[in-house]
Amino acid sequence: MRKMYKGFLLAILFSVIFMGLTCGQPETSIELRYIYHMDQDVKGNGFFSSYQTTDVTNLTWSNQAHGSGSYDYESKLDSRNGAKYDSKSDVYTTTSDRGVTFLESADFSYAPAGMQMGKYSFPIDFQSKGAEKTCLKNYISGVSMNARFNYLDTLSKNLSSELYWKLANTTDEFESNLESNTRTKLNFEAAFSGSGHVGALDISRDLHDANILIDEDYRGTYYITKNMSHDTKYNLKRQTDDWLPCCSGGFADMNLLDKKPFKSATGVFDCTCFKAPTKAQFPRIY
């Protein structure tokens, strides 16, 4: 009876292991495609703090702000990852491009703000100077851009930004074509009293050997206009040959680079093409 019990436990254990191995080898894949849109309008006096971020394939955008005082803010965010919407026909379709666009208008004036947390608590004073930051990261081109404002007494800003990437990969019997098109854009107009920073970096080669490097800092009362844009296009075409093309069309059909290394196997890569011999090269001796 004890041997039968042990055998039963071993059978259950084997079944669990087998099921685990089976579950660990999925046969299907899930591809995520989505569209996200947000309109925002905020007006008020007091303390505010916000953080927004969105990630599509190889593109990252983020925006954050905080402060105490008077705040008038409007923004529009559109993010899509491999999907497209036609408002006229009300139809969603798949596409090979993805991107993020952001439009923003902000007016801020600093003032301390008090808040009563409860009936028996003392008022809490918020004395937070204003701060706003927008950051774009394009991992395809290796380009990042940002505009940051800190320690603000006043700020009046209009900003627009865009991240875009399209990838097309087609293959037929004779040619494969890989095409990539990506764009990073940050434009703004700002009048502020406080601290401001503008940065752009291209590390497609190396962090210590950047193609583009912008690092600007301002402290005081300034009016700044910046229009920054970076585009990258990449196209790779490759011709494909049938396996052993020489035997179907002769040695002239082979690529020049293939003729040099592929000469070692007689009758195959030297394109003399195999012919059945009339007698064995090494006949048997009985």
ABEGO torsion letter per residue (X at the ends): XAAAAAAAAAAAAAAAAAAAAAAABBABBBBBBBBBBBBBBBBEBEBBBBBBBBBBBGBBBBBBBBEBEBBBBBBBBBBBBGBBBBAAAGBBBBBABBBBBBBBBBBBBBBBBBBBABAABBBBBBBBBBBBBBBBBBAAAGBBBBBBBBGBABBBBBBBBBBBBBBBBBBBAABBBBBBBBBBBBBBBBBBBEBBBBBBBBAAABAABBABBBBBBBBEBBBBBBBBBBBBBBBBBBBBBBBGAAAAAEAAABBAAAAAABAABBGAAAGAEBBBBABBABBBBX
